[in-house]
């Protein structure tokens, strides 16, 4: 083999090796590095529900005052769902026991506590001073603190409407009231009932029997019976049970439901029910706490706020009286009507409000006298 042939073979072998290497290099894929694991986004912890507690002076089944408050509690649950947890203690007396119960509710982690009767005012003030991070709401009282607010409903509006119906339905011109505790709230309602009745029947006289308790069915029954025996044929109450209506039913007389619709307790006697709807206020109060907008002060809501109404008026109430009730409601709604508009005269014959003058809240909050037409004396 010549030198030229040898060189040609060597060159060919070299070229073949280079080509093979190139082919091998092209056929091999470089695998990209595996991506780093991505951390899952952090899940925000679920907010703890607002714990809310109620202290009730009577049983939830009283059919009146406490029943109405408990309906308000249920409205909170329906409105806010799992954002809140509610609880209640019933039959809490207006005594040292009230402070013990309210203090215990605060210690259990409740951050909003409602005390639903006048007699809880001083106990709530004491407990509020020791639990600054808790919001306290006191029904019907007048003392406040940095973390204690008062709230009430204008029950005198319902009492006045009941009086209008009573004045038209009485045959003896004598009305009877079973009264609870002699505080301005109750005295104001007795007077409002009488003023409403006198607006359609100037001959009206009102008798009153005090039982010195909010919820005591036997005493309420005894008081109602006494009033009927004394000539009253239409009964009204500022107590919490249905005993007065039931007593009227048995005696064949007429009466009203109070705080809740009591029609079922005495359908034949029932003339109408002056009810309180606590739901609008309770929902507002919870919203205030949840939104961080809660402030102390005093709130007093009436018919225009959805808190007071006259419902289930009996079929035999005259049409013109039903129309009058509708007119009163419209006036309460737009502010053109006020049940306490002068001239109004006290039991002693002295004018307490001049003609055309409307009582302000300060006046209404201090009513400790009977108007003309109410018999007896206001207890000390």
C-alpha positions in Angstrom: 0.0 0.0 0.0 1.4 3.4 -0.9 1.9 6.2 1.5 -0.8 8.1 -0.1 -3.3 5.2 0.4 -2.3 4.9 4.1 -2.8 8.6 4.7 -6.2 8.4 3.0 -7.3 5.6 5.3 -6.1 7.3 8.4 -8.0 10.5 7.4 -11.2 8.6 6.7 -11.0 6.9 10.1 -10.5 10.2 11.9 -13.4 11.7 10.1 -15.6 8.8 10.9 -14.7 9.0 14.7 -15.5 12.7 14.7 -18.8 12.2 13.0 -19.8 9.4 15.4 -18.9 11.6 18.4 -21.0 14.4 17.0 -24.0 12.0 16.4 -23.7 10.7 20.0 -23.5 14.2 21.4 -26.6 15.3 19.4 -28.6 12.3 20.5 -28.2 12.9 24.2 -30.8 15.3 25.8 -29.8 17.4 28.8 -32.5 17.0 31.5 -33.5 20.4 33.1 -33.1 20.6 36.9 -36.2 19.6 38.9 -38.1 22.6 40.1 -37.8 23.5 43.8 -41.0 22.6 45.8 -43.4 25.5 46.2 -44.7 26.1 49.8 -48.5 26.0 50.2 -50.0 29.4 51.0 -50.5 29.9 54.7 -54.2 29.6 55.8 -55.4 32.4 57.9 -56.7 31.2 61.3 -60.5 31.3 61.5 -61.7 34.2 63.7 -63.2 33.0 67.0 -67.0 33.6 67.2 -68.2 36.5 69.4 -69.5 35.0 72.6 -72.7 36.7 73.7 -74.7 36.1 76.9 -78.1 37.1 78.2 -79.3 37.3 81.8 -83.1 37.0 82.0 -85.3 37.9 85.0 -88.0 35.3 84.1 -88.3 32.1 82.2 -88.0 32.0 78.4 -91.5 30.5 78.3 -93.2 33.4 80.1 -95.0 34.3 76.9 -94.2 38.0 77.4 -91.1 40.0 78.4 -88.4 37.3 78.6 -89.9 35.4 75.6 -89.6 38.6 73.5 -85.9 39.0 74.5 -85.2 35.4 73.7 -86.7 35.9 70.3 -84.2 38.7 69.9 -81.4 36.4 70.8 -82.6 33.9 68.2 -82.6 36.7 65.6 -79.0 37.3 66.4 -78.1 33.7 65.7 -80.1 33.8 62.4 -78.4 37.0 61.3 -74.8 36.2 62.1 -74.5 32.4 62.0 -71.2 31.0 63.0 -69.8 34.5 63.7 -71.5 34.4 67.1 -72.3 32.0 69.9 -75.1 32.9 72.3 -76.2 31.6 75.7 -78.6 32.7 78.4 -79.4 32.2 82.1 -83.1 32.5 83.0 -84.8 33.3 86.3 -82.0 35.6 87.6 -83.5 37.6 90.5 -82.9 41.3 90.9 -80.6 40.7 93.9 -77.1 39.9 94.8 -77.5 36.8 92.7 -77.6 39.0 89.6 -74.0 40.2 90.2 -72.8 36.7 90.7 -74.4 35.5 87.5 -73.3 38.4 85.4 -69.7 38.1 86.8 -69.7 34.4 86.0 -70.8 35.2 82.4 -68.0 37.6 82.0 -65.5 35.1 83.4 -66.6 32.5 80.9 -65.3 34.6 78.0 -68.4 36.3 76.9 -67.5 39.7 75.3 -71.0 41.1 75.0 -73.5 40.7 77.9 -77.2 41.8 77.9 -78.9 42.3 81.2 -82.6 42.5 80.5 -84.3 44.1 83.5 -84.1 47.4 85.5 -82.9 45.7 88.7 -79.6 44.6 87.1 -78.3 48.1 86.8 -76.1 48.4 89.9 -74.8 44.8 89.6 -73.8 45.4 86.0 -72.0 48.6 86.9 -69.9 46.7 89.4 -69.0 43.9 87.0 -68.4 46.3 84.1 -65.7 48.0 86.2 -63.8 44.7 86.6 -64.1 43.6 83.0 -63.0 46.5 80.8 -62.7 44.3 77.7 -66.3 43.2 77.9 -69.2 45.3 76.5 -72.3 45.4 78.7 -75.8 46.3 77.6 -78.5 47.1 80.2 -82.2 47.2 79.4 -84.4 50.0 80.9 -81.7 51.5 83.1 -80.2 55.1 83.1 -76.7 54.6 84.4 -73.8 54.1 81.9 -70.1 53.4 82.0 -67.3 53.4 79.5 -68.2 49.8 78.6 -71.8 49.8 79.6 -74.7 51.1 77.4 -78.4 51.3 78.2 -81.2 50.5 75.8 -85.0 50.5 76.1 -88.1 50.4 74.0 -90.9 53.1 74.1 -93.4 50.8 75.6 -95.6 53.8 76.4 -96.5 53.9 72.7 -98.0 50.4 72.8 -99.7 51.2 76.1 -101.3 54.3 74.5 -102.6 52.3 71.6 -104.0 49.6 74.0 -105.8 52.4 75.8 -107.5 53.7 72.7 -108.9 50.2 72.1 -109.9 49.8 75.8 -111.7 53.1 75.9 -113.8 52.1 73.0 -114.6 48.6 74.3 -115.3 49.1 78.0 -118.9 49.0 79.1 -118.3 50.2 82.7 -115.9 53.0 81.8 -113.6 51.4 84.4 -110.2 49.9 83.4 -107.8 47.9 85.5 -104.0 47.7 85.4 -101.9 45.0 87.0 -98.7 46.8 87.7 -95.2 45.4 88.6 -92.6 47.7 90.2 -93.3 51.4 90.8 -90.6 52.9 88.7 -91.1 55.7 86.1 -91.2 53.2 83.2 -94.3 51.4 84.7 -96.0 54.5 86.0 -95.6 56.1 82.5 -97.3 53.1 80.9 -100.2 53.2 83.3 -100.7 56.9 82.5 -100.2 56.3 78.7 -102.9 53.6 78.8 -105.2 56.0 80.6 -104.5 58.9 78.2 -105.1 56.7 75.2 -108.5 55.5 76.6 -109.5 59.1 77.5 -108.8 60.2 74.0 -111.8 58.3 72.8 -113.8 58.2 76.1 -113.3 61.1 78.6 -115.3 59.2 81.2 -112.6 56.6 81.8 -111.3 55.8 85.2 -108.3 53.5 85.8 -107.8 51.3 88.9 -104.3 49.9 89.7 -103.1 46.9 91.7 -99.4 46.6 92.3 -97.8 43.1 92.7 -94.2 44.3 93.3 -92.9 41.6 90.9 -92.2 41.3 87.2 -93.2 37.6 87.0 -95.5 36.1 89.6 -98.5 34.4 87.9 -100.4 33.7 91.2 -100.1 37.3 92.3 -101.0 38.6 88.9 -104.1 36.3 88.9 -105.1 37.6 92.3 -104.6 41.2 91.3 -106.6 40.8 88.0 -109.4 39.1 90.0 -109.5 42.0 92.4 -109.8 44.5 89.6 -112.6 42.6 87.9 -114.4 42.4 91.3 -113.9 46.2 91.6 -115.8 46.9 88.4 -113.1 46.9 85.7 -114.2 45.1 82.5 -111.0 45.6 80.5 -107.6 44.7 81.9 -104.1 45.9 81.1 -100.8 44.8 82.6 -97.2 45.7 83.0 -96.2 42.3 84.2 -94.5 39.5 82.3 -96.8 36.5 82.3 -100.1 35.7 80.5 -102.0 35.4 83.8 -103.9 38.6 83.5 -105.3 37.7 80.0 -106.1 34.2 81.2 -108.0 35.6 84.2 -110.0 37.9 82.0 -110.8 34.9 79.7 -112.2 32.8 82.5 -114.3 35.8 83.7 -115.7 36.6 80.3 -114.0 40.0 80.3 -111.4 41.6 77.9 -107.7 42.2 78.2 -104.4 42.7 76.3 -101.2 40.9 75.6 -98.1 42.6 76.7 -94.5 42.5 75.3 -95.4 39.5 73.1 -98.5 38.4 71.1 -100.5 36.6 73.7 -103.6 35.8 71.6 -103.3 32.0 72.2 -103.5 32.4 76.0 -107.0 33.9 75.9 -108.4 34.2 72.4 -111.9 35.3 73.5 -110.6 37.9 75.9 -107.8 39.2 73.7 -108.3 42.7 72.3 -104.7 43.1 71.0 -101.1 42.8 72.0 -98.7 45.6 72.6 -95.5 43.9 71.5 -91.7 44.6 71.7 -89.5 43.5 68.9 -85.9 43.5 70.3 -84.4 42.0 67.1 -83.5 45.3 65.4 -81.6 46.6 68.4 -79.8 43.4 69.2 -78.6 43.0 65.7 -77.3 46.6 65.8 -75.5 46.0 69.1 -73.8 42.9 67.8 -72.8 44.7 64.6 -71.3 47.5 66.6 -69.1 45.0 68.5 -68.1 43.0 65.5 -67.2 46.2 63.5 -65.4 47.9 66.4 -67.9 50.8 66.4 -69.6 50.1 69.8 -69.8 53.2 72.0 -71.5 53.8 75.3 -74.6 55.9 75.7 -78.4 55.4 75.9 -80.7 54.1 73.1 -84.5 54.4 73.2 -86.3 52.9 70.2 -90.0 53.0 69.4 -92.5 52.2 66.7 -90.6 54.2 64.0 -87.6 51.9 64.7 -89.5 48.7 64.4 -89.4 48.1 68.2 -93.0 48.7 69.2 -96.3 47.6 67.7 -99.9 46.8 68.4 -100.8 43.5 66.7 -103.6 40.9 66.5 -106.4 43.4 67.1 -109.7 41.6 67.8 -112.2 41.4 65.1 -115.0 43.0 67.1 -113.0 46.2 67.7 -114.9 48.9 65.7 -113.5 49.8 62.3 -113.1 53.5 63.2 -110.9 52.5 66.2 -108.7 50.3 64.0 -108.4 53.2 61.6 -107.4 55.5 64.6 -104.7 52.9 65.5 -103.4 53.0 62.0 -103.3 56.8 62.1 -101.4 56.7 65.4 -98.9 54.3 63.9 -98.3 56.5 60.9 -97.9 59.6 63.2 -95.4 57.7 65.4 -93.5 56.7 62.2 -93.1 60.2 60.8 -92.9 62.0 64.1 -96.2 64.0 63.7 -97.8 62.2 66.7 -96.7 62.0 70.3 -98.9 60.3 73.0 -97.7 62.8 75.6 -98.9 66.0 74.1 -100.5 68.7 76.3 -102.7 69.7 77.8 -102.1 66.9 80.3 -103.3 67.2 83.9 -102.0 65.3 86.9 -104.1 63.5 89.4 -104.0 66.5 91.6 -105.6 68.7 88.9 -102.4 70.6 88.1 -101.3 70.9 84.5 -98.1 69.0 83.9 -97.9 69.7 80.1 -99.3 72.8 78.5 -101.4 72.7 75.4 -99.4 71.7 72.3 -96.3 70.9 74.3 -94.7 67.5 73.6 -92.9 65.7 76.5 -89.2 65.3 75.9 -87.3 62.2 77.0 -86.1 63.8 80.2 -89.7 64.5 81.2 -90.8 61.0 80.3 -87.9 59.4 82.2 -89.0 61.2 85.4 -92.7 60.4 85.5 -93.6 59.6 89.1 -97.2 60.8 89.2 -100.6 59.6 88.0 -102.5 61.6 85.4 -106.1 62.6 86.1 -108.4 59.6 85.9 -106.0 57.1 87.6 -107.2 56.2 91.1 -105.1 55.6 94.2 -101.6 56.7 95.1 -98.3 56.0 93.5 -96.4 53.7 96.0 -93.2 55.1 97.6 
